[in-house]
């Protein structure tokens, strides 16, 4: 097995563990408090890396752009997911909702940028939405999660989609290490402000929280990002988004094994529909080649 064939599956597994880490750590720290500590630590470490390596810095315009992207991609996206899980939404279900990110991005690009969508992508969008509706309706009917928590998931989805579009349009010539430092610093400030207003900011440094925080900082915020750019450098940039269709089933499998989150056959069918829908939206060329 080649290194290239290992990078993509490893990226998917690491990304899926982000939802597991939230479920593991949140009993011991409130969501905005957890994320403020995480993002603040990453911002400091990333800033030191930029300084010690002599990496190129950002200009004034880029500072503002990257701060906005950080608030959308990290504060709104992960904040929405963490608050949702804190309110009882299962890790697998939150992963499924924000796993619609490629579909949301395609829809935003169609509405805001006038980008064309082929019929296969519209079909994929429909399948993805139907799959999510099936899972959400079944879980809510079983008393798992609540509409308020689900609303936070969809807010996170919107932040991730809009932030990623801005990242693609505004960051072509931006020094990446410095950009990440600014993004995480802005997200840390936003989470810290939310924690001051809405939370008691009590942290219980129990082993599960220490494991979740350490994993989130070093493996996710550094490792997953590094793998993301390895994929891009190896010419897979157009295919990276397609990997996200694998994240919800991997997360659901992990959550089942670790936390006993159960997916019946209707939920599994909804999960499969969503995965196929995300794949079609991102890779209509696959279907054209097979047609």
WOHU-V961862 format. One record per run of one state. SS is the DSSP state (H for helix, E for strand, L for the rest). FROM is the first residue (numbers start at 1). TO is the last residue. Records with the same first field share a line. If there is no record, write none. Layout:
SS=FROM-TO + FROM-TO
This chain:
L=1-2 + 30-30 + 54-59 + 87-90 + 99-100 + 114-118 + 142-146 + 171-175 + 199-202 + 204-206 + 260-264 + 283-283 + 291-291
H=3-28 + 31-53 + 60-86 + 91-98 + 101-113 + 119-141 + 147-170 + 176-198 + 207-259 + 265-282 + 284-290
E=29-29 + 203-203
